[in-house]
Amino acid sequence: MKTKFFILLIAVMALLGSGLARAQKPDSGDDQTLSPYFLVQGDDGVEQFALESTTADVRIAGVIADVVVTQVYKNDGKKPIEAIYIFPASTRAAVYGLTMTIGERVIKAKIEERQKARQQYEQARDAGQSASLLEQQRPNVFQMNVANIMPGDHIKVELRYTELIEPESGIYEFVYPTVVGPRYSNKPAAGAAPDDKWVANPYLREGEAAPYSFGITVSLAAGLPLQDVTCRSHQVDVSYEGKDKAKITLKPGEKNGGNKDYILDYRLAGNRIETGLLLFQGKDENFFLLMAQPPKRIYPQLIPPREYIFIMDVSGSMHGFPLDISKKLLKDLIGKLRPEDKFNVLTFSGDNSVLAERSLPATAANIQKAIQVIEAQQGGGGTELVPALKRALALGRSEGVSRSFIIATDGYVDVEKDAFELIRKNLGNANFFAFGIGSSVNRFLIEGMARAGMGEPFIVETPDRAPAMAERLRAYVQNPALTDIQVTYRGFNAYDVEPIAIPDVLAERPVIVFGKWKGAPAGDIIVTGKSGEGAYREVIPVGSTRPSEVNSALRYLWARKRIAILDDYNQLDPKDERVKQVTTLGLTYNLLTAYTSFVAIDSQVRNKEGKPVTVNQPLPLPEGVSNLAVGGGAPGGAVYKSMGWGMRGSAPAVAPYPSVPAQARESVAV
């Protein structure tokens, strides 16, 4: 038995050796994909964990949050480095400022066209100047480059953003994403576009704590009496400073809590929603924000038959905790279907399969059959989302039945554009509801799929929230709260209003309208629609609201809303004119976009050789995510890369696991 073990071990080591040998020649790995990889220790003389800390100072006034994120980079090594840090952000964030501090010097970043900003950054880096560059890789994924961090340095970079907090069912929710989960990609690494290379990022193993400290403080001024303040993601201390103010801080044990999204919920007394109008009068432009609360949902007695297609991600990144949540969620949904409903189950990873070629009646026997299929899933392989959606759309359907797709996934893919386009093209064939599963989901994909399908996004972070989310879905799809919504203006000169058309409100959430206005703040804004009780009409007098400097964030929020809409259209139908419009908006309103970036450059030359070592900051796996998430894109299993320490420009070495038995794979320590 021992002889067989040693033979197997020798074979494995030989295969690993050949893989590492191949890694010295990156050009030979033509079949390599853009995969995340586990960190392997490199040159002792190089700082491998450049990010020392990341903290957020959040100030919420009414429905607007203003956030200052501070990242501190260090270099305890012996060589100058360039640090690259991939981090997430809210899909609603309007990033409007960046500063870099080196000792006593504070350098304010400029907003530039993306290519120009990167060119300026690289020129400064190569000249030996310290510099920072902030780029948007996805609407919710940013990349920070900090060049020429000298041995002994501590460089502080601060970015500022604002976002609107939209209440739902009486609850206000502020989310601060903390870590980008590993993204599955089947794109070849050779010849990959620069904007796609961020996917190939180093990760720590499951359970390893983040190598940097995490902190967040929230100062809440609601404007109305608070009923309660809770944080369901982290342990916090809440201190009240009057009836409408509170300060929320992390407990000391949460300094390593940067591996899951920070989620803060609060309610106003009596479950009230702050319905009203905000005005800002600027030098060149004036902005307004309307938030009008529709009536409570009225449930009709007669609901037509419906068909539900449950699309379940069973890829490697879903293994363990996320898949357990998904199983609980779908079993709860399927178990409570009505007899007149029909349903089907489609599971997908690298391939996909369905319960039946046509949806089945929701009988006890069929429900039990579906639950058995769901329970049997283990999680493994890639995440081929788009083929799964195409398979679901191709399934036979019954006449006179409303079809809804419920998609349960962590969203760890990089095919957002393809998924959005497919959904938009099939709006007449199905309603789309996306469930984000896990402690740090790809919210851009989840929210984007829901927005593209005119549906609602759902995020399920823990198993205990699955039943509540399932109940919310049932309430959403059964009947809308408000339909045929129209917003008109009487005596109020509004223009550049977003959104142009308002979809049905499928929840107890307000109608939100951004816009600009000219002349005096006078007249009325009128909101009309149809609810379960009949006609709905609300008149908001503009003259009773005074413009305020406190609302200066409205200019950023309006521009961010316009940019998001243009980006959505551009993903479906790319046009140079839209790119130009987004670029102009970014430059005009000083906002980070896909086509504009922030760049800060120190005037002093600090590294005369101008050859820093490039270091990709390793990230912790999101809480509950398995090591299998990092192996989804590699032939034969997990992917490992040496940090490839060398001068800037040298590609990291790639060492894919050879195709060896899983048991042998688990026994090898790298």
Secondary structure as GFF3:
##gff-version 3
##sequence-region A 1 670
A	DSSP	alpha_helix	2	23	.	.	.	ID=ss1
A	DSSP	three_ten_helix	26	28	.	.	.	ID=ss2
A	DSSP	beta_strand	37	40	.	.	.	ID=ss3
A	DSSP	beta_strand	51	61	.	.	.	ID=ss4
A	DSSP	beta_strand	64	74	.	.	.	ID=ss5
A	DSSP	beta_strand	81	88	.	.	.	ID=ss6
A	DSSP	beta_strand	94	102	.	.	.	ID=ss7
A	DSSP	beta_strand	105	108	.	.	.	ID=ss8
A	DSSP	beta_strand	110	113	.	.	.	ID=ss9
A	DSSP	alpha_helix	114	126	.	.	.	ID=ss10
A	DSSP	beta_strand	129	138	.	.	.	ID=ss11
A	DSSP	beta_strand	141	149	.	.	.	ID=ss12
A	DSSP	beta_strand	154	164	.	.	.	ID=ss13
A	DSSP	beta_strand	171	176	.	.	.	ID=ss14
A	DSSP	three_ten_helix	194	199	.	.	.	ID=ss15
A	DSSP	beta_strand	202	203	.	.	.	ID=ss16
A	DSSP	beta_strand	213	221	.	.	.	ID=ss17
A	DSSP	beta_strand	226	231	.	.	.	ID=ss18
A	DSSP	beta_strand	236	240	.	.	.	ID=ss19
A	DSSP	beta_strand	245	250	.	.	.	ID=ss20
A	DSSP	three_ten_helix	252	254	.	.	.	ID=ss21
A	DSSP	beta_strand	262	268	.	.	.	ID=ss22
A	DSSP	three_ten_helix	269	271	.	.	.	ID=ss23
A	DSSP	beta_strand	276	281	.	.	.	ID=ss24
A	DSSP	beta_strand	286	292	.	.	.	ID=ss25
A	DSSP	beta_strand	306	313	.	.	.	ID=ss26
A	DSSP	three_ten_helix	316	318	.	.	.	ID=ss27
A	DSSP	alpha_helix	321	335	.	.	.	ID=ss28
A	DSSP	beta_strand	342	348	.	.	.	ID=ss29
A	DSSP	beta_strand	352	354	.	.	.	ID=ss30
A	DSSP	beta_strand	360	361	.	.	.	ID=ss31
A	DSSP	alpha_helix	364	375	.	.	.	ID=ss32
A	DSSP	alpha_helix	385	394	.	.	.	ID=ss33
A	DSSP	beta_strand	402	409	.	.	.	ID=ss34
A	DSSP	alpha_helix	416	425	.	.	.	ID=ss35
A	DSSP	beta_strand	431	437	.	.	.	ID=ss36
A	DSSP	alpha_helix	443	452	.	.	.	ID=ss37
A	DSSP	beta_strand	457	460	.	.	.	ID=ss38
A	DSSP	three_ten_helix	463	465	.	.	.	ID=ss39
A	DSSP	alpha_helix	466	478	.	.	.	ID=ss40
A	DSSP	beta_strand	483	490	.	.	.	ID=ss41
A	DSSP	beta_strand	493	498	.	.	.	ID=ss42
A	DSSP	beta_strand	511	518	.	.	.	ID=ss43
A	DSSP	beta_strand	524	531	.	.	.	ID=ss44
A	DSSP	beta_strand	534	541	.	.	.	ID=ss45
A	DSSP	three_ten_helix	542	544	.	.	.	ID=ss46
A	DSSP	three_ten_helix	549	551	.	.	.	ID=ss47
A	DSSP	alpha_helix	554	572	.	.	.	ID=ss48
A	DSSP	alpha_helix	576	589	.	.	.	ID=ss49
A	DSSP	beta_strand	596	605	.	.	.	ID=ss50
A	DSSP	beta_strand	613	616	.	.	.	ID=ss51
A	DSSP	three_ten_helix	627	630	.	.	.	ID=ss52
A	DSSP	beta_strand	639	642	.	.	.	ID=ss53
A	DSSP	beta_strand	654	656	.	.	.	ID=ss54
A	DSSP	alpha_helix	662	667	.	.	.	ID=ss55
###
